């Protein structure tokens, strides 16, 4: 008699879509899934919001539709033994603790409205040091519009209903994971108010060493601790689901999407790194139990913590704000092609970018520059430049930004990477991955499955109920990986990178209105 098949569900709520994926427990075998796009709202230039209620409704739809598909395939929802949640990070939601109603749209991680908030907080730093790294020893992060605390402070300063509710203790704050788990576990009727260490490490409010909310950070941002969720590990039994077709099934894992991809890519040992290419691009380098403080523009973050009594694993991270969305911009704003599926074929029509360099700094540059006054530039245009050259230069711009980060990682850790594990939507483009290998000079290895983020949290969820389960065993993820090796010379690689750095210099300080307080970057 064979053992009954068990399943694990993964809620993957990203910037552009949400999905619910059902895996065969303890494996990377996808049984079925359902995915729905999540629309964004743009109230002003540089502002990006989403409707929290719609986000949850879409997640519920994905869950119920995937469960229906499972039943049609002969499986049973009753055999789903655990569910994990992975999510877009740094995005902020505040809601009424009594009614569960949101007090404002979610402010998404890409949003740049907090530029003046950053400036005001920098001015408040003691001894007139004006250092964006002032809080880095406590939280591992520089002062930037990117992180949750800045968005939360903006809401307090600019939305009277939020300030009033905060003053009266009526507010719950959370990133997307907190919002989803709260609603799935009962909402205002006893719903869990939690976040895991990986998401908490992106708020600028958690102490990177103690893994607890830090009173000094809260004081600096002027925020009350009454609004904060409980910090939990990335893999443990939190509670049961009370909504959707998953009623009664435990939620047992929570990871920010990039940390989930680190797990899904099996980068579980010090010195391993992965890059995920989606709306943005995010590189994580596993530093083990050591907290490595970067002096070259990277972030210190929690990679994962498997169990509340286990030691956390840390990582260095480099964040690129504009990756796949740059291609969307070429389609929607410039009309260079009709479908993203045309990008690879279009870029292959030319042998090179004809010395065109595109810095897609639409709302500033993230790692390693952390320059909020940078804006996008296209350099090297000539009469011979075609749309194909610009498309190819856009692909190369992402590769160059990855080299920026990998060079910083090498400087911080002293050990160059031999290979880079990659995943995300853009990795279906083989030309792009070859360009990445050429322009960085290392082997680039693509995961067999695209859903490494969902896989990572599914593996963590299963581990919480089967402590003997070894995440590195029993997976086929390494068997059919596609490897790209560098094909250009080191001299050509360095020459082109030098031109890229010239283009970056031209993009910095372009937004003079934002630069009124002076041009700042992480190297000040």
Long-range contacts (C-beta under 8 A, 24 or more apart in sequence): 4-79, 5-75, 5-79, 6-79, 6-80, 6-81, 7-31, 7-70, 7-75, 7-79, 7-80, 7-81, 8-80, 8-81, 8-82, 8-83, 8-84, 8-458, 8-461, 8-462, 9-63, 9-66, 9-80, 9-82, 9-83, 9-84, 9-246, 9-249, 9-458, 9-461, 10-83, 10-84, 10-85, 10-86, 10-451, 10-454, 10-455, 10-457, 10-458, 10-461, 11-59, 11-62, 11-63, 11-83, 11-84, 11-85, 11-86, 11-87, 11-180, 11-457, 12-86, 12-87, 12-257, 12-260, 12-451, 12-453, 12-454, 12-457, 13-38, 13-55, 13-59, 13-85, 13-86, 13-87, 13-88, 13-176, 13-180, 14-38, 14-87, 14-88, 14-257, 14-278, 14-279, 14-453, 15-40, 15-88, 15-91, 15-108, 15-109, 15-110, 15-278, 15-279, 16-40, 16-278, 16-279, 18-55, 18-58, 18-59, 18-62, 19-62, 19-454, 20-59, 20-62, 20-63, 20-65, 20-66, 20-67, 21-66, 21-451, 21-454, 21-458, 22-66, 22-67, 22-70, 22-75, 22-80, 23-454, 23-455, 23-458, 25-81, 25-82, 25-462, 26-459, 26-462, 26-466, 26-469, 26-474, 27-474, 27-475, 27-476, 28-264, 28-448, 28-449, 28-455, 28-475, 28-476, 28-477, 29-476, 30-449, 30-451, 31-70, 31-73, 31-75, 32-66, 32-69, 32-70, 32-73, 33-62, 33-66, 33-69, 33-451, 33-454, 34-61, 34-62, 34-63, 34-65, 34-66, 34-69, 35-62, 36-61, 36-62, 40-108, 41-105, 44-113, 46-111, 46-112, 46-113, 46-115, 46-363, 47-111, 47-112, 47-113, 48-107, 48-108, 48-110, 48-111, 49-105, 49-106, 49-107, 49-108, 49-111, 50-91, 50-105, 50-106, 50-108, 51-105, 51-106, 52-93, 52-95, 52-102, 52-105, 52-106, 52-179, 53-102, 55-106, 55-176, 55-179, 55-180, 56-179, 56-180, 56-183, 59-180, 60-243, 60-244, 63-244, 63-245, 63-246, 64-244, 64-245, 67-244, 67-245, 67-246, 68-245, 77-245, 77-246, 80-246, 80-249, 81-249, 81-250, 81-462, 81-465, 82-249, 82-250, 82-251, 82-252, 82-253, 82-461, 82-462, 82-464, 82-465, 83-241, 83-246, 83-249, 83-250, 83-251, 83-252, 83-253, 83-461, 84-251, 84-252, 84-253, 84-254, 84-255, 84-457, 84-458, 84-460, 84-461, 85-177, 85-180, 85-181, 85-251, 85-253, 85-254, 85-255, 85-457, 86-177, 86-254, 86-255, 86-256, 86-257, 86-260, 86-453, 86-454, 86-456, 86-457, 87-175, 87-176, 87-177, 87-180, 87-199, 87-256, 87-257, 88-176, 88-257, 89-175, 89-176, 89-198, 89-199, 89-202, 89-256, 89-257, 89-258, 90-146, 90-147, 90-148, 90-151, 90-175, 90-202, 90-203, 91-148, 91-151, 91-175, 91-176, 92-148, 92-151, 92-152, 92-155, 92-173, 92-174, 92-175, 93-173, 93-174, 93-175, 93-176, 93-178, 93-179, 94-152, 94-155, 94-162, 94-165, 94-171, 94-172, 94-173, 94-227, 95-171, 95-172, 95-174, 95-179, 95-182, 96-165, 96-170, 96-171, 96-172, 97-169, 97-170, 97-171, 97-172, 97-188, 98-170, 98-188, 99-188, 100-182, 100-183, 100-187, 100-188, 100-191, 103-155, 103-159, 103-161, 103-162, 103-165, 103-171, 104-155, 104-159, 104-161, 104-162, 106-176, 106-179, 107-151, 107-154, 107-155, 109-146, 110-279, 110-280, 110-321, 110-363, 111-145, 111-151, 112-145, 112-363, 112-364, 112-372, 113-145, 113-151, 113-154, 114-145, 114-150, 114-151, 114-153, 114-154, 115-145, 115-372, 115-514, 117-145, 117-150, 117-153, 117-154, 117-157, 118-143, 118-144, 118-145, 118-150, 118-372, 119-517, 121-150, 121-153, 121-220, 121-221, 122-517, 122-520, 123-517, 124-220, 130-518, 130-520, 130-524, 131-524, 132-370, 132-520, 132-522, 132-524, 133-522, 135-204, 135-217, 135-220, 136-293, 136-300, 137-293, 138-207, 138-208, 138-214, 138-216, 138-217, 139-201, 139-203, 139-204, 139-205, 139-206, 139-207, 139-208, 139-214, 139-217, 140-201, 140-208, 140-291, 140-293, 140-299, 140-300, 140-301, 141-202, 141-204, 141-299, 141-300, 141-301, 142-299, 142-370, 142-522, 143-204, 144-366, 144-370, 144-372, 145-364, 145-372, 146-319, 146-321, 146-366, 147-202, 147-203, 147-204, 148-175, 148-202, 148-203, 148-204, 148-205, 149-203, 149-204, 149-205, 149-217, 149-221, 149-223, 150-204, 150-221, 152-203, 152-221, 152-223, 153-221, 153-222, 153-223, 156-222, 156-223, 166-223, 166-224, 166-227, 169-224, 169-226, 171-226, 171-227, 172-227, 172-229, 173-227, 173-228, 173-229, 174-229, 175-199, 175-202, 175-203, 177-254, 177-256, 178-229, 181-238, 181-251, 181-254, 183-243, 184-241, 184-242, 184-243, 184-244, 184-246, 184-251, 185-238, 185-239, 185-240, 185-241, 185-242, 185-251, 186-242, 186-243, 187-243, 189-242, 192-238, 192-239, 192-251, 193-229, 193-230, 194-229, 194-230, 194-231, 194-232, 194-238, 194-254, 195-229, 195-230, 195-231, 195-232, 195-254, 196-231, 196-232, 196-233, 196-234, 196-254, 196-255, 196-256, 196-305, 197-231, 197-232, 197-233, 197-234, 197-302, 197-304, 197-305, 197-312, 198-234, 198-254, 198-255, 198-256, 198-259, 198-301, 198-302, 198-303, 198-304, 198-305, 199-254, 199-255, 199-256, 200-231, 200-302, 201-301, 201-302, 202-256, 202-301, 206-231, 208-291, 208-300, 208-301, 208-302, 208-314, 209-291, 211-302, 211-305, 211-312, 232-308, 233-305, 233-306, 233-307, 233-308, 233-310, 234-259, 234-304, 234-305, 234-306, 234-460, 235-304, 235-305, 235-306, 235-307, 235-460, 235-461, 235-463, 235-464, 236-307, 236-308, 236-464, 237-464, 237-465, 250-465, 251-461, 252-460, 252-461, 252-462, 252-464, 252-465, 253-457, 253-458, 253-460, 253-461, 253-463, 253-464, 254-457, 255-304, 255-456, 255-457, 255-460, 257-453, 258-282, 258-284, 258-317, 258-453, 259-284, 259-301, 259-302, 259-303, 259-304, 259-315, 259-456, 260-452, 260-453, 260-454, 260-455, 260-456, 260-457, 260-460, 261-423, 261-424, 261-452, 261-453, 261-456, 262-286, 262-303, 262-304, 262-315, 262-456, 263-304, 263-455, 263-456, 263-457, 263-459, 263-460, 263-471, 264-423, 264-447, 264-451, 264-452, 264-453, 264-454, 264-455, 264-456, 264-457, 264-459, 264-477, 265-421, 265-423, 265-447, 265-452, 265-456, 265-477, 266-421, 266-471, 266-472, 266-475, 266-477, 266-478, 267-421, 268-313, 268-471, 268-472, 271-413, 271-415, 271-417, 272-421, 273-406, 273-409, 273-417, 273-420, 273-421, 274-420, 274-421, 274-422, 274-423, 274-452, 275-402, 275-420, 275-421, 275-422, 275-423, 275-424, 276-422, 276-423, 276-424, 276-452, 276-453, 277-323, 277-324, 277-398, 277-422, 277-423, 277-424, 277-425, 277-426, 277-427, 277-432, 278-323, 278-324, 278-424, 278-425, 278-426, 279-323, 279-324, 279-325, 280-319, 280-320, 280-321, 280-322, 280-323, 280-324, 280-325, 280-366, 281-319, 281-320, 281-323, 281-398, 281-401, 281-402, 281-424, 282-317, 282-318, 282-319, 282-320, 283-317, 283-318, 283-319, 283-320, 283-402, 283-405, 283-406, 283-409, 283-420, 284-315, 284-316, 284-317, 285-315, 285-316, 285-317, 285-409, 285-413, 285-417, 286-313, 286-314, 286-315, 287-313, 287-314, 287-315, 287-316, 287-413, 288-313, 288-314, 289-313, 289-314, 290-314, 292-316, 292-412, 292-413, 294-408, 294-412, 295-411, 295-412, 296-368, 296-407, 296-408, 296-411, 296-412, 297-367, 297-368, 297-369, 297-370, 297-408, 297-522, 297-523, 298-367, 298-368, 298-405, 298-408, 298-409, 298-412, 299-367, 304-460, 306-460, 306-463, 307-464, 307-467, 316-409, 316-412, 316-413, 317-367, 318-366, 318-367, 318-368, 318-402, 318-404, 318-405, 318-406, 318-408, 318-409, 319-366, 319-367, 320-366, 320-367, 320-398, 320-401, 320-402, 320-405, 321-361, 321-362, 321-363, 321-364, 321-365, 321-366, 322-360, 322-361, 322-362, 323-398, 323-401, 323-426, 324-424, 324-425, 324-426, 326-358, 326-360, 326-394, 326-397, 326-398, 327-391, 327-394, 327-395, 327-426, 329-360, 329-362, 330-390, 330-391, 330-394, 334-387, 334-390, 336-387, 336-390, 336-391, 337-387, 337-391, 343-391, 343-395, 343-429, 344-429, 344-430, 344-431, 344-432, 346-387, 346-388, 346-391, 347-388, 347-391, 347-392, 347-395, 347-431, 347-432, 348-431, 349-388, 350-386, 350-388, 350-389, 350-392, 352-389, 352-392, 353-389, 353-392, 353-393, 353-396, 354-380, 354-382, 354-384, 354-385, 354-389, 355-380, 355-382, 355-499, 356-380, 356-381, 356-385, 356-389, 356-390, 356-392, 356-393, 357-393, 357-396, 357-397, 357-400, 357-499, 357-500, 357-502, 357-503, 358-390, 358-393, 358-394, 358-396, 358-397, 358-503, 359-397, 359-500, 359-503, 359-504, 359-506, 359-507, 360-394, 360-397, 361-507, 361-510, 364-511, 365-504, 365-507, 365-508, 367-404, 367-405, 367-408, 367-522, 368-404, 368-405, 368-408, 368-522, 369-404, 369-504, 369-508, 369-521, 369-522, 370-520, 370-521, 370-522, 371-508, 371-509, 371-519, 371-520, 371-521, 372-511, 372-514, 372-520, 373-508, 373-509, 373-510, 373-511, 373-512, 373-514, 373-515, 373-519, 373-520, 374-504, 374-507, 374-508, 374-509, 374-510, 374-511, 375-507, 375-510, 375-511, 376-507, 377-503, 377-506, 377-507, 377-510, 379-502, 379-503, 379-506, 380-499, 380-503, 395-429, 395-431, 395-432, 395-435, 396-435, 396-439, 397-500, 398-426, 398-432, 398-436, 399-432, 399-435, 399-436, 399-438, 399-439, 399-440, 400-439, 400-497, 400-500, 402-436, 402-440, 403-439, 403-440, 403-497, 403-500, 406-440, 406-442, 416-442, 417-442, 418-442, 418-443, 419-443, 419-444, 419-445, 420-444, 420-445, 421-445, 421-447, 422-446, 422-447, 423-447, 423-450, 423-452, 423-453, 424-450, 425-450, 430-482, 430-484, 433-482, 433-484, 434-484, 434-487, 436-484, 437-484, 437-485, 437-486, 437-487, 438-486, 438-487, 438-488, 438-493, 439-488, 439-493, 439-496, 439-497, 440-486, 440-493, 441-486, 441-490, 441-493, 442-486, 443-483, 443-484, 443-485, 443-486, 444-483, 444-484, 445-481, 445-482, 445-483, 445-484, 446-481, 446-482, 446-483, 446-484, 447-477, 447-481, 448-476, 448-477, 448-478, 448-479, 448-480, 448-481, 449-477, 452-477
